[in-house]
Every structure is written in C-alpha cells, then in structure tokens.
Amino acid sequence: MNEKISYIGVDLGGTNMRAGKVTNRELVALQETPTPTEPQDGWETLDVLIRLIASVMDETVEGIGIGVPSVVDRQRGIVYNVIHIPHWEEVHLKEILEKQFHVPVLVDNDANCFALGERYFGAGKAYENFVGLTIGTGLGGGIIQKGALLADANCGSGEFGMLPYKENVLEYYCSGSYFMNIWGVNGKEMYQRALQKDPQALEAYAQLGAHLAAAVKMVLLTIDPELIVFGGSVAAAHPLFEKSLHTNLEDFPYPQSVKRLKITYSSLQNSGVLGAVSLCYQE
C-alpha cells in the first residue's frame, strides 16, 4: 500500500502558470510555463494548462487545487472573466480537468488561496481569524474565519481593493500601480531609487504606508481580525513603508483594536502554488 498522498497546486496568472506537487505538506516538484498571451481561443490556454499539470502528475495525487485571478463559482468550479487571460469569459475548469485527470479539482480566487496558504503553511498557522492582503499589480484579499475561508455567496468577499477611496478606489493607491498612477514612475524604478535614499522615492513609500493604513482601517472596521498578513511583490518592500503605516493607524477610533492586531509580511516561497494546494487540505 502506498502511504504517500500528494496534491497538486496550480497558480494561474496572466504572465505565467505554475504547478507544484505537494507530498506530506512539502513541495517536491515544481514546473512553470508562460501563459499564452495571444491565444486563438480559450482551449489553447487550457491545453497548455493540462500539459503543465500532467508534468507533475503521478499515481499518488488525490486532488488538484487551482487559484485564478477571477470570480469563481466554487461549487461548480466555473471561472468568469479571468484577468489577463484572453477568451476565458466562462470556463468550466473543474469539469474539464476532472475528466482529464480523474481526481477532484477545487478552484478559487488567487487572493483567497494566498490567505489559505498562510493558514496551512505560513504566518497564519496559529490564527483562526485573519486576513491576507496581496499587494501586487492590484490589491486582493482573502478572509479566514474559524480556520477556513469565509463561506460567501459569490467568492467576492475580501476584495478591499475595490472599496471607494479618495476620488478612486483603494487599489489605485495600494498596489504596484500606485507608483505610476501618482508618481509617473514604475514600481521597480521607484524601489531602486528608494534603496539609494532618493528623497522623492522615500516620500512615495511613506505615502504608500499612509494609504495602506487606510486599507487596514477598513479591514478592522469590517472584519476585526487577529492578524493581517501582507503578501505580493510590493509587500516585499515593507521596510520602506511600515513605519508610516503604523504611524497612520494611531488615529483609529478604537486604539485597543490596533494594539491587539498583529501585522506581518509573508515569507512563503511559491505562495501561489502552496495557496492553491491548500484548497485540497481545507476540503
């Protein structure tokens, strides 16, 4: 009898897709391939995805979890209007992949997967109630309640980036796009300038911290979690903005909530894959 039980996690993005096999909570295989940028139809991208999954598939795999940047019908595993993946307006991903691989397939939003990955593999292991916020091209979020993803109606909870803020939405000021939106400089250039102590770049990050404090306040007022975990490419630059973030939380109307809140930053490697595979552990 083979005692090894494995699951596959798939991180499906507009630029790349990654698939990893996890055995006994350890990532033992990882493959990556570019996501087609100009496919003729949705099936072209599906064929690439199927070949990628097959490259890490073996007889020990008992389930597949997939994180996608879109709204998801969790029960039926249908994804809608996937960001940056052409022709994926409605894809019955669960049905297609279960027919192909003959194991259960679970599909969820990528930000939800990030939060769930922190629950099983990262900073959220010791917490039953927390929020994961991903700061990348946009601002996404996932909510863990009683140790599991919040059971919402349309897979739309945690989308704090779409909340109204100033003259726009929170994501406009709390993502990698912020630097171009407000300062006219791409995020990579601004980061390098900040490392060289450029005054404008340091000010840009200080203001980012103030905007992120506004996001934290919204999370506190709606969810009131024990912990907020920041992840994503911009979060990796947290030494440049976290002092400003904490300073701008000092005027929160319920100071005891801020005092008890723990804010941390993800240290997970391959968090997209581990988050997706966590769907199998939750199930």
C-alpha positions as CSV (number, residue, x, y, z in Angstrom):
1,M,0.0,0.0,0.0
2,N,1.4,3.4,-1.0
3,E,1.2,5.7,2.1
4,K,2.2,8.8,0.2
5,I,-0.7,11.2,-0.6
6,S,0.0,14.1,-2.8
7,Y,-1.9,17.1,-4.1
8,I,-1.2,19.5,-7.0
9,G,-1.5,23.2,-6.6
10,V,-1.7,25.5,-9.7
11,D,-1.0,29.2,-9.7
12,L,-2.7,30.5,-12.8
13,G,-1.6,34.0,-13.8
14,G,-1.7,36.2,-16.9
15,T,2.0,36.0,-17.4
16,N,3.0,32.6,-16.1
17,M,1.3,29.5,-14.7
18,R,3.0,27.2,-12.2
19,A,2.1,23.8,-11.0
20,G,3.6,22.0,-8.0
21,K,3.2,18.6,-6.3
22,V,3.0,18.7,-2.5
23,T,3.5,15.4,-0.6
24,N,3.2,15.4,3.2
25,R,3.0,19.2,3.2
26,E,6.3,19.5,1.3
27,L,6.7,20.9,-2.2
28,V,8.5,18.1,-4.1
29,A,8.0,19.1,-7.7
30,L,7.5,22.4,-9.5
31,Q,7.0,23.3,-13.1
32,E,6.4,26.7,-14.8
33,T,5.4,27.8,-18.3
34,P,4.3,31.1,-19.9
35,T,0.6,31.7,-20.2
36,P,-0.3,32.3,-23.9
37,T,-0.7,36.0,-24.5
38,E,-2.5,35.9,-27.8
39,P,-4.3,32.5,-28.0
40,Q,-6.7,31.8,-30.8
41,D,-9.3,30.6,-28.3
42,G,-9.7,29.5,-24.7
43,W,-8.8,25.9,-25.5
44,E,-5.3,26.9,-26.4
45,T,-4.6,28.1,-22.9
46,L,-6.4,25.1,-21.5
47,D,-4.1,22.8,-23.5
48,V,-1.0,24.5,-22.0
49,L,-2.5,24.2,-18.5
50,I,-3.3,20.5,-19.0
51,R,0.2,19.7,-20.2
52,L,1.7,21.6,-17.2
53,I,-0.4,19.7,-14.7
54,A,0.5,16.4,-16.4
55,S,4.2,17.2,-15.9
56,V,3.8,16.9,-12.1
57,M,1.0,14.3,-12.0
58,D,1.6,10.8,-10.7
59,E,-0.4,8.0,-9.1
60,T,0.0,9.5,-5.6
61,V,-2.0,12.6,-6.5
62,E,-5.5,12.7,-5.0
63,G,-6.6,16.2,-5.8
64,I,-5.9,19.4,-7.6
65,G,-6.3,23.0,-6.3
66,I,-6.2,26.0,-8.7
67,G,-6.0,29.7,-7.9
68,V,-7.2,32.1,-10.6
69,P,-7.4,35.9,-10.8
70,S,-11.1,36.0,-11.2
71,V,-14.6,35.5,-9.8
72,V,-15.3,31.8,-9.2
73,D,-18.4,29.6,-8.8
74,R,-16.8,27.4,-6.2
75,Q,-19.4,24.7,-6.2
76,R,-19.2,24.1,-9.9
77,G,-15.6,25.2,-10.4
78,I,-16.5,27.8,-13.1
79,V,-14.3,30.8,-13.6
80,Y,-15.5,34.0,-15.1
81,N,-13.7,36.9,-16.9
82,V,-10.2,35.8,-15.9
83,I,-8.0,38.9,-15.8
84,H,-5.2,38.9,-18.5
85,I,-6.2,35.5,-19.9
86,P,-8.0,36.1,-23.3
87,H,-11.2,34.2,-24.1
88,W,-11.7,33.0,-20.6
89,E,-15.1,34.7,-20.0
90,E,-16.6,31.4,-18.7
91,V,-14.6,28.3,-18.3
92,H,-15.9,25.1,-16.6
93,L,-12.4,24.4,-15.2
94,K,-13.4,21.8,-12.6
95,E,-15.4,19.7,-15.1
96,I,-12.8,19.8,-17.8
97,L,-9.9,18.9,-15.5
98,E,-11.7,16.2,-13.6
99,K,-12.5,14.5,-16.9
100,Q,-8.8,14.8,-17.9
101,F,-7.2,13.7,-14.6
102,H,-9.9,11.7,-12.7
103,V,-9.2,13.3,-9.4
104,P,-11.3,16.0,-7.5
105,V,-10.5,19.6,-8.7
106,L,-11.1,22.7,-6.5
107,V,-11.0,26.2,-7.9
108,D,-10.9,29.6,-6.0
109,N,-9.8,33.2,-6.3
110,D,-6.0,33.6,-6.1
111,A,-6.2,36.1,-3.2
112,N,-8.3,33.6,-1.2
113,C,-5.7,31.0,-2.0
114,F,-3.0,33.3,-0.7
115,A,-4.8,33.6,2.7
116,L,-5.4,29.9,2.9
117,G,-1.8,29.2,2.1
118,E,-0.8,31.3,5.0
119,R,-3.2,29.3,7.2
120,Y,-1.6,26.0,6.3
121,F,2.0,26.9,5.5
122,G,2.8,30.4,6.7
123,A,2.2,33.1,9.2
124,G,-1.5,32.2,9.8
125,K,-0.8,28.7,11.2
126,A,-1.5,29.8,14.8
127,Y,-4.5,32.0,14.0
128,E,-8.2,31.1,13.5
129,N,-9.3,34.6,12.2
130,F,-7.2,36.7,10.0
131,V,-7.0,38.5,6.6
132,G,-4.4,38.0,3.9
133,L,-3.8,41.1,1.6
134,T,-1.8,40.7,-1.6
135,I,-0.2,43.9,-2.9
136,G,0.9,43.3,-6.5
137,T,-0.5,44.7,-9.7
138,G,-3.7,45.2,-7.7
139,L,-4.9,44.8,-4.1
140,G,-6.6,41.5,-3.3
141,G,-7.7,39.9,-0.1
142,G,-8.8,36.7,1.5
143,I,-10.6,36.2,4.8
144,I,-10.0,33.3,7.1
145,Q,-12.8,32.7,9.7
146,K,-12.7,29.9,12.2
147,G,-9.7,28.4,10.4
148,A,-11.3,28.3,6.9
149,L,-12.1,30.6,4.0
150,L,-15.2,32.7,4.7
151,A,-18.2,31.0,3.1
152,D,-19.6,33.8,1.0
153,A,-22.1,33.8,-1.8
154,N,-20.1,34.8,-4.9
155,C,-16.4,34.4,-3.9
156,G,-16.3,38.2,-3.7
157,S,-15.5,38.9,-0.1
158,G,-12.1,40.3,0.7
159,E,-12.0,42.5,-2.4
160,F,-11.0,45.5,-0.4
161,G,-9.1,47.0,-3.3
162,M,-12.4,47.8,-5.0
163,L,-13.7,49.9,-2.0
164,P,-14.2,53.6,-2.7
165,Y,-11.2,55.7,-1.5
166,K,-10.5,59.3,-2.2
167,E,-11.6,60.0,-5.8
168,N,-11.0,56.5,-6.9
169,V,-10.7,53.0,-5.3
170,L,-8.3,51.7,-2.7
171,E,-6.4,49.6,-5.2
172,Y,-5.4,52.8,-7.1
173,Y,-3.3,53.8,-4.1
174,C,-2.5,50.5,-2.5
175,S,-0.8,48.4,-5.3
176,G,2.2,48.3,-7.6
177,S,0.1,50.5,-9.9
178,Y,0.2,53.3,-7.3
179,F,3.7,54.5,-8.3
180,M,2.7,55.0,-11.9
181,N,-0.7,56.4,-11.1
182,I,0.5,59.0,-8.7
183,W,4.2,59.5,-9.4
184,G,4.5,58.5,-13.1
185,V,7.3,56.0,-12.3
186,N,7.1,52.2,-12.5
187,G,7.4,50.3,-9.2
188,K,10.8,48.7,-10.0
189,E,12.4,52.0,-10.7
190,M,10.9,53.6,-7.6
191,Y,12.1,50.8,-5.4
192,Q,15.7,51.1,-6.7
193,R,15.6,54.8,-6.2
194,A,14.3,54.3,-2.6
195,L,17.2,51.9,-1.9
196,Q,19.5,54.7,-2.9
197,K,17.8,57.1,-0.5
198,D,16.2,59.2,-3.2
199,P,14.0,61.7,-1.3
200,Q,11.1,61.5,-3.8
201,A,11.1,57.7,-3.7
202,L,11.2,57.7,0.1
203,E,8.3,60.1,0.2
204,A,6.4,57.9,-2.3
205,Y,6.8,54.9,0.0
206,A,5.8,56.9,3.1
207,Q,2.6,57.9,1.4
208,L,2.0,54.3,0.3
209,G,2.2,53.4,4.0
210,A,-0.5,56.0,4.8
211,H,-2.7,54.6,2.1
212,L,-2.2,51.0,3.4
213,A,-3.1,52.2,6.8
214,A,-6.5,53.3,5.3
215,A,-6.8,49.8,4.0
216,V,-6.0,48.3,7.4
217,K,-8.7,50.5,9.0
218,M,-11.3,49.3,6.5
219,V,-10.3,45.7,7.4
220,L,-10.5,46.4,11.1
221,L,-13.9,48.0,10.8
222,T,-15.4,45.2,8.7
223,I,-13.6,42.0,9.8
224,D,-11.7,42.9,13.0
225,P,-9.2,40.1,12.6
226,E,-6.4,38.9,14.9
227,L,-3.8,39.2,12.2
228,I,-3.3,40.8,8.8
229,V,-0.7,39.1,6.5
230,F,0.6,41.2,3.6
231,G,2.0,39.4,0.6
232,G,2.8,40.1,-3.1
233,S,5.6,41.9,-4.8
234,V,5.1,45.4,-3.2
235,A,4.8,43.9,0.3
236,A,8.4,42.6,0.0
237,A,9.4,46.3,0.2
238,H,7.8,46.7,3.6
239,P,10.8,48.2,5.4
240,L,10.2,51.3,3.2
241,F,6.6,51.8,4.3
242,E,5.8,50.0,7.5
243,K,6.8,52.9,9.9
244,S,4.4,55.2,8.0
245,L,1.7,52.5,8.1
246,H,1.8,52.1,11.9
247,T,2.1,55.9,12.4
248,N,-1.1,56.4,10.4
249,L,-3.0,53.9,12.4
250,E,-2.6,56.0,15.6
251,D,-5.8,57.9,14.9
252,F,-8.0,54.8,14.6
253,P,-11.1,55.3,16.7
254,Y,-10.7,52.0,18.6
255,P,-7.0,52.1,19.7
256,Q,-7.3,48.8,21.6
257,S,-8.1,47.0,18.3
258,V,-4.9,48.4,16.7
259,K,-2.9,47.5,19.8
260,R,-4.1,43.8,19.7
261,L,-3.8,43.5,15.9
262,K,-0.7,41.7,14.6
263,I,0.6,42.9,11.1
264,T,3.1,40.7,9.4
265,Y,4.5,40.0,5.9
266,S,4.5,36.7,4.1
267,S,7.8,34.8,3.9
268,L,6.4,31.9,1.9
269,Q,8.2,30.8,-1.2
270,N,5.9,29.7,-4.1
271,S,3.0,31.0,-2.1
272,G,0.6,30.8,-5.2
273,V,1.2,27.1,-5.6
274,L,1.0,26.4,-1.8
275,G,-2.1,28.5,-1.5
276,A,-3.8,26.6,-4.3
277,V,-2.9,23.2,-2.9
278,S,-4.3,24.4,0.5
279,L,-7.8,24.2,-1.1
280,C,-7.3,20.4,-1.0
281,Y,-6.3,20.4,2.7
282,Q,-9.3,22.5,3.6
283,E,-11.6,20.2,1.7
